[in-house]
Amino acid sequence: MAGAREELRRRQGAGLREDAPGAPAAELALARLGTAFFARRLTLLDDGELAGPSLLPGWSRAALVAHVGYNARALTRLVAWAATGVETPMYASSEQRAREIERGASQPPRALRALFAHSEVHLNVAWRDLPSAAWDAEVVTAQGRTVPARETAWMRTREVWVHAVDLANGAGFGDLPPALLDRLAADVVAGWRRRGEAVSLTLRPEDRDEPLVLGDGSGPEVAGTQADLVRWLTGRGARRLTHAGDTPPALPRWL
């Protein structure tokens, strides 16, 4: 009997895999929650609606879904780089990335949905199999930044949550968790600083205790809810914001 039980365990495998102790647990949880959020919004679209416009100018919903799917595959390549030490870039080139999205957007709806589903499972498995020490291995993003592999969790988080809103079927920045909105605002500002952009601005969220001051704080003040401020910071409109008594200027799209 004991031998039979051992044989059964051998055939069943090791059982449920869990993230390594050194994995960024909170970041991975938020990425997985965002993936589920995107999946729900995608499920609410019928096949015919995938050809309709997203909130990104010039992008159909199909192109957006293809982008999110291929982003998961690109991040999986970074996780493989961290696991093996073999350099595996996210994309061979920006042209390759654009061709992937164009090709993906032209697929039948069933194939497009499968691309999203399969790619996110593949990424999740890669995360679960990554040893603790490998989470600090350095990889290079598509923008040329050298980051630890744990950054892939945040990179995926912002893609799935923000682009779920971009699907334009009812989700808004107000649906995003408060802590995520704060991180998104800080991430946009960090990007400005990395690029050496001299920005002097005070962001005053009505639903937060403290403002976010950029530069020396001598610039204008933009006020509104944190969700509305993040929508503006990511280049998706300035509705309901005030800026020296007027509407703030448009910002370039982020992501």
Residue pairs with C-beta under 8 A, 6 or more apart in sequence:
17 125
17 128
17 129
18 128
19 25
19 28
19 127
19 128
20 130
20 131
20 132
20 135
21 132
22 131
22 132
22 133
22 135
22 136
23 127
23 130
23 132
23 135
23 150
24 135
24 150
24 153
27 150
27 153
27 154
27 157
28 127
28 153
30 153
30 157
30 177
30 179
30 180
31 153
31 154
31 156
31 157
31 160
32 124
33 177
34 156
34 157
34 160
34 161
34 164
34 180
35 120
35 124
35 156
35 160
37 160
37 161
37 164
37 171
37 175
38 68
38 116
38 160
38 161
38 163
38 164
38 167
39 116
39 117
39 120
41 164
41 167
41 169
41 170
41 171
42 65
42 113
42 116
42 167
44 169
44 170
45 61
45 167
45 169
47 109
47 110
49 61
49 169
50 60
50 61
50 62
50 65
50 109
50 112
51 60
51 61
51 62
52 60
52 61
52 168
53 59
53 60
53 61
53 168
54 60
54 61
54 63
54 64
54 166
54 167
54 168
55 165
55 166
55 167
55 168
55 236
56 64
56 166
56 253
57 253
59 67
59 166
60 105
61 167
61 168
62 104
62 105
62 106
62 107
62 109
62 112
63 101
63 102
63 104
63 105
64 163
64 166
64 167
65 104
65 105
65 112
65 113
65 115
65 116
65 167
66 100
66 101
66 103
66 104
66 105
66 107
66 112
66 115
67 101
67 104
67 163
68 116
68 159
68 160
68 163
69 104
69 112
69 115
69 116
69 119
69 120
70 97
70 100
70 101
70 104
70 115
70 119
71 156
71 159
72 116
72 119
72 120
72 122
72 123
72 156
73 119
73 122
73 123
74 90
74 91
74 97
74 142
75 90
75 123
75 152
75 155
75 156
76 119
76 122
76 123
76 126
77 88
77 89
77 90
78 88
78 90
78 139
78 141
78 149
78 152
79 123
79 126
79 127
79 130
79 149
79 152
80 86
80 88
80 126
81 87
81 88
81 89
81 137
81 139
81 149
82 130
82 134
82 135
82 137
82 139
82 149
83 126
83 129
83 130
83 131
83 134
83 137
85 137
89 140
89 142
90 97
90 141
90 142
91 97
91 100
91 142
94 142
97 142
104 112
104 115
105 112
107 115
123 156
127 152
127 153
130 149
134 149
135 148
135 149
135 150
136 148
136 149
136 150
137 148
137 149
138 146
138 147
138 148
138 149
139 146
139 147
139 148
139 149
139 151
139 152
140 146
140 147
141 147
141 151
141 155
145 194
154 183
154 187
157 180
158 184
158 187
158 255
159 255
161 176
161 180
162 184
162 234
162 255
163 255
164 171
165 171
165 172
165 173
165 175
165 176
165 236
166 236
172 227
172 231
173 181
173 227
173 228
173 230
173 231
173 236
174 225
174 227
176 184
176 227
176 230
178 226
181 226
181 227
181 230
182 208
182 226
184 230
184 233
184 234
185 203
185 212
185 226
185 229
185 230
185 233
186 212
188 230
188 233
188 234
188 254
189 199
189 212
189 214
189 233
191 254
192 199
192 214
198 215
199 214
199 215
199 219
200 214
200 215
200 216
200 217
200 218
200 219
201 213
201 214
201 215
201 219
201 220
201 221
201 222
202 211
202 212
202 213
202 214
202 217
202 219
202 220
202 221
202 222
203 211
203 212
203 213
203 214
203 221
203 222
203 229
203 233
204 211
204 221
204 222
204 223
205 211
205 212
205 223
205 224
205 225
205 226
205 229
206 223
206 224
206 225
206 226
207 225
207 226
208 226
211 221
220 243
220 244
220 248
221 243
221 244
222 229
222 232
222 241
222 242
222 243
222 248
223 241
223 242
223 243
224 232
224 240
224 241
224 242
225 240
228 238
228 239
228 240
228 241
229 241
231 237
231 238
231 239
232 238
232 241
232 248
232 251
233 251
233 254
234 251
234 253
234 254
234 255
235 250
235 251
235 252
235 253
235 254
236 253
237 250
238 247
238 248
238 249
238 250
241 247
241 248
242 248
243 249
